[in-house]
């Protein structure tokens, strides 16, 4: 496990393989992460204990969405939307990243043939 201190608490990578990674983060009350976005990653926040606020700046409009998460609750931030989380209480949160595989990722040059 790769544990790193952060200005807002700490993060520990639990799993990272192919298109999924899972991190356990501890968020200190009153602290927040940077406002940032991911180019292709979806970002799910699942709260184990405590309470956080997730702010998301949707690219489709100029308002910020705020979601308050308590234990057992989760939300998902889509790629290319700026977001940040704020610790409303000392919290343990699982941050799950994944990349959605393209449904139509095949390019055909022909249709095949019968034998």
C-alpha positions in Angstrom: 0.0 0.0 0.0 1.2 3.4 -0.9 0.4 5.9 1.9 0.8 9.7 1.3 0.3 12.6 3.6 -1.8 15.5 2.2 -2.5 19.0 3.4 -6.1 17.8 4.0 -5.3 14.4 5.6 -3.8 11.3 4.0 -4.4 8.8 1.2 -3.6 5.2 0.8 -3.8 3.3 -2.4 -5.5 -0.1 -1.8 -5.8 -1.4 -5.4 -4.8 -0.2 -8.9 -5.2 -2.4 -11.9 -6.2 -1.8 -15.5 -9.0 0.8 -15.5 -9.8 0.8 -11.7 -8.1 2.2 -8.6 -9.3 2.3 -5.0 -7.9 4.7 -2.4 -8.8 5.0 1.3 -8.5 8.6 2.4 -8.8 10.3 5.7 -10.1 13.8 5.5 -9.6 16.2 8.4 -12.6 18.4 9.5 -12.4 21.8 7.9 -9.9 20.9 5.3 -10.3 20.5 1.5 -8.5 19.1 -1.5 -7.6 21.3 -4.5 -10.2 22.1 -7.1 -9.2 19.8 -10.0 -10.6 17.6 -12.8 -9.7 14.3 -14.4 -9.4 14.0 -18.2 -10.8 10.5 -18.5 -11.4 9.1 -14.9 -14.7 8.9 -13.2 -14.4 9.6 -9.4 -16.7 7.9 -6.9 -16.6 9.0 -3.3 -18.0 6.5 -0.7 -18.1 7.6 2.9 -17.3 5.0 5.6 -17.4 7.4 8.6 -17.8 11.2 9.1 -19.2 13.6 6.6 -17.9 15.4 3.5 -19.2 17.9 1.0 -18.4 17.3 -2.7 -18.5 20.4 -4.9 -18.7 19.8 -8.7 -18.5 22.5 -11.3 -20.5 21.0 -14.2 -19.1 21.9 -17.6 -22.7 22.3 -19.0 -23.5 25.3 -16.8 -21.8 27.9 -14.5 -23.2 26.7 -11.2 -21.6 24.5 -8.6 -23.4 21.4 -7.4 -22.9 20.5 -3.8 -23.5 17.0 -2.4 -23.2 16.2 1.3 -22.3 12.6 2.0 -22.8 10.7 5.3 -21.7 7.1 6.2 -22.9 4.6 3.5 -23.5 7.3 0.9 -21.7 7.9 -2.4 -21.6 10.1 -5.4 -19.8 10.1 -8.8 -18.0 12.9 -10.5 -17.8 12.6 -14.3 -14.6 13.2 -16.2 -13.8 16.8 -17.2 -15.8 18.4 -14.4 -13.8 20.4 -11.8 -14.5 19.2 -8.3 -13.2 19.2 -4.7 -14.2 17.7 -1.4 -14.4 19.4 2.0 -14.3 17.6 5.4 -17.3 18.6 7.4 -16.2 16.1 10.1 -13.1 13.9 10.4 -13.9 11.3 7.8 -12.8 8.0 6.2 -13.7 7.9 2.5 -13.1 5.5 -0.3 -12.2 7.1 -3.5 -12.8 4.9 -6.5 -11.5 5.8 -9.9 -12.5 4.1 -13.1 -12.3 4.7 -16.9 -15.3 3.8 -18.9 -14.5 1.6 -21.8 -15.9 2.8 -25.1 -18.9 0.7 -26.3 -18.2 1.4 -30.0 -14.4 1.1 -30.0 -14.2 -1.2 -33.1 -13.3 0.0 -36.5 -14.0 -2.5 -39.3 -12.3 -2.6 -42.7 -14.6 -5.3 -44.0 -17.6 -7.4 -42.8 -15.8 -10.8 -42.8 -16.7 -13.7 -44.9 -18.3 -17.2 -45.0 -16.3 -20.3 -45.4 
